[in-house]
Amino acid sequence: MTERWALGGDLDVARIGYGAMRLSGWPGGPRPDRYTALAVLNRAVELGVNHIDTSNYYSHDGVSANELIREALHPYPDDLVIVTKVGALVEGADIHLPAEEHTGLTPSGLRRAVEANLSALGLDRLDVVNLRMGVLGPSDESLAAPLETLLALRDEGLIRHLGVSNVAAAQVAEARRTAPIACVQNQYNVAQRDDDPLVDACAEAGIAYVPFFPVGGYQPLTADHLNAVAARHGATVPQVALAWLLARSPNILLIPGTGSPAHLEENVAAAGLRLTPEDLAELG
């Protein structure tokens, strides 16, 4: 398995984790059958994955990622870290509503979301809760009020650590003035590097940076230089993209998602792919 990171300073996690979104097909797309989904989760733990990223939002057509996680892994291994998110994302058909009609960032909406995650996962406390700001991309909205709500829930013992997601650098700075921040979860990959300064700032502050869409998301990465590096190593382009992220900065934690056992094995194996200085120069 790969190197480790102390998430929040006290949660020892492998740098390649697992993102559970695809297990439910949320917000609309292919998903594995139930047997395969449970097999993927069990195999992930067998392979040394101990950081699972999920959310109560990841529920579609009666299939819930949280409920699958609980069925497959509860009672949970002592070292398993489950990270959830609450906030601007919305559930079901509400995802198509205008942003002003979303209620996820209100105090009542945040409490309901935290309690729903706890209930579905069968937990008394969530290891990390990410406050998701914005539905499609970062906004300039203040996150002080929703973060204060999550701090109160932390003080009640329902949350261990707080993170922020889909945020601009100024929002991260604002968040750090309000509460200790364990991680930042934003879009970032070898082809999408707008957050380069934020990755470095988080590393300097000891904050984990967790890129979503690490291999391109709904638009898989394609480029001649990626293909060339992959061919030299006998690897796949997604493996090269994951290895590049691991090499980019030691605070980067990966949560690639999949509903395929074979793809899971491929993702975890990327931890063993060591890119050379020449590879990294070619990737830019």
Residue pairs with C-beta under 8 A, 6 or more apart in sequence:
1 14
1 16
1 47
1 48
1 49
1 268
1 271
2 14
2 15
2 16
2 246
2 271
2 272
3 14
3 15
3 246
3 250
3 271
4 12
4 13
4 14
4 15
5 12
5 13
5 15
5 208
5 250
5 251
5 253
6 12
6 13
7 13
7 51
7 81
7 83
7 127
7 128
7 161
7 182
7 183
7 208
7 253
8 127
8 128
8 160
8 161
8 180
8 182
8 183
9 182
9 206
11 81
11 127
11 128
11 160
11 161
11 182
12 50
12 79
13 50
13 51
13 81
13 253
14 48
14 49
14 50
14 51
14 271
15 246
15 252
15 253
15 254
15 271
16 49
16 242
16 246
16 253
16 254
16 256
16 267
16 268
16 270
16 271
17 49
17 50
17 51
17 52
17 53
17 253
17 254
17 255
18 41
18 44
18 49
18 51
18 52
18 53
18 255
18 256
18 257
18 264
19 52
19 53
19 54
19 212
19 255
19 256
19 257
20 41
20 52
20 53
20 54
20 58
20 65
20 66
20 68
20 69
20 257
21 53
21 54
21 55
21 58
21 65
21 257
22 29
22 30
22 31
22 32
22 257
22 258
22 259
23 31
23 32
23 37
23 40
23 41
23 58
23 63
23 65
23 68
23 257
23 259
24 31
24 58
24 59
24 60
24 63
24 64
24 65
24 68
25 31
25 60
25 61
25 63
26 57
26 58
26 59
26 60
26 65
27 60
27 95
28 60
30 259
31 37
31 60
31 63
31 259
32 40
32 259
32 260
34 63
34 68
36 259
36 260
36 261
37 68
37 72
37 259
38 68
38 71
38 72
39 261
40 258
40 259
40 260
40 261
40 264
41 52
41 68
41 69
41 72
41 73
42 72
42 73
43 261
43 264
43 265
44 52
44 264
44 268
45 73
45 77
45 80
47 264
47 265
47 268
48 268
49 268
50 77
50 79
50 80
50 81
51 81
51 83
51 253
51 255
52 69
52 80
52 81
52 82
52 83
52 255
53 83
53 84
53 85
53 185
53 210
53 255
54 65
54 66
54 69
54 82
54 83
54 84
54 117
54 121
55 65
55 66
55 84
55 85
55 86
55 89
55 117
56 64
56 66
56 84
56 86
56 91
56 113
56 116
56 117
56 120
57 85
57 89
57 90
57 91
58 64
58 65
58 66
59 65
59 66
59 91
59 92
60 92
64 120
66 84
66 117
66 120
66 121
67 120
69 82
69 121
70 120
70 121
70 122
73 80
74 121
74 122
76 82
81 127
81 128
82 121
82 123
82 126
82 127
82 128
83 127
83 128
83 129
83 130
83 163
83 183
83 210
84 117
84 121
84 126
84 128
84 129
84 130
85 129
85 130
85 131
85 132
85 165
85 185
86 104
86 109
86 110
86 113
86 114
86 117
86 129
86 130
86 131
86 132
86 150
87 104
87 105
87 110
87 113
87 130
87 131
87 132
87 133
87 146
87 165
88 99
88 102
88 104
88 105
88 132
88 133
88 134
88 135
88 166
89 95
89 104
89 132
89 135
90 97
90 102
90 104
90 135
94 101
94 102
95 135
99 135
102 135
103 109
104 110
104 113
104 132
105 133
105 145
105 146
107 146
107 149
110 146
110 149
110 150
110 153
111 149
111 153
114 126
114 129
114 150
114 153
114 158
114 159
115 158
117 123
117 126
117 129
118 124
118 125
118 126
118 158
124 157
124 158
125 157
125 158
125 159
125 160
126 158
126 159
126 160
127 160
127 161
128 159
128 160
128 161
128 162
128 163
128 182
128 183
129 150
129 153
129 159
129 161
129 162
129 163
130 162
130 163
130 164
130 165
130 183
130 185
131 143
131 146
131 147
131 150
131 162
131 163
131 164
131 165
131 175
132 165
132 166
133 139
133 141
133 143
133 146
133 164
133 165
133 166
133 167
133 171
134 141
134 166
134 167
137 166
137 187
138 166
138 167
138 168
138 171
138 186
139 168
140 168
140 170
140 171
141 171
142 171
142 174
143 164
143 167
143 171
143 174
143 175
143 178
144 174
144 178
147 162
147 164
147 175
147 178
147 179
148 178
150 159
150 162
150 179
151 162
151 178
151 179
153 159
154 160
154 162
154 179
161 180
161 182
161 183
162 179
162 180
162 181
162 182
163 181
163 182
163 183
163 184
163 185
163 208
163 210
164 171
164 172
164 175
164 181
164 183
164 184
164 185
165 184
165 185
165 186
165 212
166 185
166 186
166 187
167 175
167 184
167 186
169 197
169 198
169 201
172 181
172 184
172 198
172 201
172 202
175 181
176 205
181 207
182 207
182 208
183 207
183 208
183 209
183 210
183 253
184 198
184 202
184 207
184 208
184 209
184 210
185 210
185 211
185 212
186 195
186 198
186 209
186 211
186 212
187 195
187 211
187 212
187 213
187 217
188 194
188 195
188 199
188 209
188 211
188 212
188 213
188 214
188 245
189 211
189 213
189 214
189 215
189 216
189 221
189 241
189 245
190 221
190 226
190 240
190 241
190 244
190 245
190 283
191 216
191 221
191 223
192 213
195 209
195 211
198 209
199 209
199 248
199 249
199 251
199 252
200 249
202 208
202 209
202 251
203 209
203 249
203 250
203 251
206 251
207 251
208 251
208 252
208 253
209 249
209 251
209 252
209 253
210 252
210 253
210 254
210 255
211 245
211 252
211 254
212 255
214 241
214 242
214 245
214 254
214 255
214 256
215 221
215 237
215 238
215 241
215 242
215 256
216 241
220 237
220 238
221 237
221 238
221 241
222 237
225 282
225 283
225 284
226 237
226 240
226 241
226 283
227 237
228 282
229 235
229 240
229 275
229 279
229 282
229 283
230 236
230 237
230 239
230 240
232 279
233 239
233 240
233 273
233 275
233 279
235 243
235 270
235 273
236 266
238 256
238 266
238 267
238 270
239 266
239 267
239 269
239 270
239 273
240 270
240 273
240 275
240 279
240 283
242 254
242 256
242 267
242 270
242 273
243 270
243 273
243 274
243 275
244 275
244 280
244 283
245 252
245 254
246 252
246 254
246 270
246 271
247 275
247 280
254 267
256 267
258 264
258 267
275 283
